[in-house]
Amino acid sequence: MSLAYMSSASFNQNPSKAKQAAKDSPVVITDHGKPTHVLVTFEEFEANWKKPKTALEALYDPNATIDKDFDPPRLSFEGREIEF
């Protein structure tokens, strides 16, 4: 997802342009070059921020290129002294 950027001065002069741009992607509004606000459509807000997500939903990347299960190497405790 790409973001559009707009200065707060531009936003104040033409808010309808910002609303139109927010239909395509979130618009980051900057103040003195630093991001301060994000403008999104209400539909995107409801879909992404309003309802709680499970950890799986939050970590899911629809643009992932690798469809491979995570298979970490097994640990060995041989040669280690374990105290209880």
C-alpha distance (Angstrom), angle and dihedral (degrees) to the residues before:
residue distance angle dihedral
M1 . . .
S2 3.78 . .
L3 3.76 123.5 .
A4 3.78 128.8 -139.1
Y5 3.80 119.1 -142.6
M6 3.79 127.8 -147.9
S7 3.79 130.8 172.4
S8 3.78 118.0 -120.9
A9 3.82 89.2 -116.9
S10 3.82 91.0 55.6
F11 3.79 90.1 45.6
N12 3.82 91.4 52.3
Q13 3.80 92.1 48.3
N14 3.81 96.4 47.1
P15 3.84 114.9 15.4
S16 3.81 91.5 161.7
K17 3.82 89.3 62.5
A18 3.82 88.9 53.6
K19 3.82 91.5 49.0
Q20 3.80 90.5 50.0
A21 3.83 91.2 49.7
A22 3.83 90.9 48.4
K23 3.82 89.3 62.5
D24 3.83 88.1 69.1
S25 3.81 101.5 36.6
P26 3.81 139.9 -19.9
V27 3.80 114.2 -70.5
V28 3.80 116.8 -138.0
I29 3.79 111.3 -150.9
T30 3.78 114.1 -151.6
D31 3.78 131.6 -158.0
H32 3.81 114.1 -159.4
G33 3.81 89.1 -14.9
K34 3.81 95.4 -53.3
P35 3.82 121.7 110.4
T36 3.81 110.9 -112.9
H37 3.81 107.7 158.6
V38 3.80 140.6 17.5
L39 3.80 123.3 -145.6
V40 3.81 116.9 -154.5
T41 3.77 134.0 162.5
F42 3.79 116.9 -94.4
E43 3.82 90.6 -115.6
E44 3.81 90.9 56.2
F45 3.79 90.8 45.9
E46 3.79 91.5 53.3
A47 3.81 92.8 45.5
N48 3.80 96.7 48.1
W49 3.78 112.7 22.6
K50 3.77 112.8 19.5
K51 3.80 102.6 62.7
P52 3.80 122.1 56.5
K53 3.79 116.6 -107.3
T54 3.75 131.8 -147.8
A55 3.79 117.5 -120.3
L56 3.80 89.2 -105.8
E57 3.82 92.2 53.2
A58 3.81 91.6 47.0
L59 3.81 93.0 50.9
Y60 3.81 96.8 41.3
D61 3.79 112.9 115.1
P62 3.81 112.1 -161.5
N63 3.83 89.7 -167.2
A64 3.81 95.7 54.5
T65 3.78 113.1 136.9
I66 3.81 98.7 -163.8
D67 3.79 117.2 70.0
K68 3.78 97.3 -173.2
D69 3.79 129.2 127.7
F70 3.78 116.6 -116.0
D71 3.80 108.1 -107.3
P72 3.81 110.6 175.5
P73 3.82 119.8 -167.6
R74 3.78 115.0 -93.6
L75 3.78 117.4 -108.8
S76 3.76 120.7 -125.6
F77 3.79 122.4 -149.3
E78 3.78 94.0 -169.1
G79 3.76 112.5 129.2
R80 3.79 92.1 20.7
E81 3.75 124.3 110.2
I82 3.79 112.4 -132.4
E83 3.79 121.0 -159.2
F84 3.78 124.9 -164.0
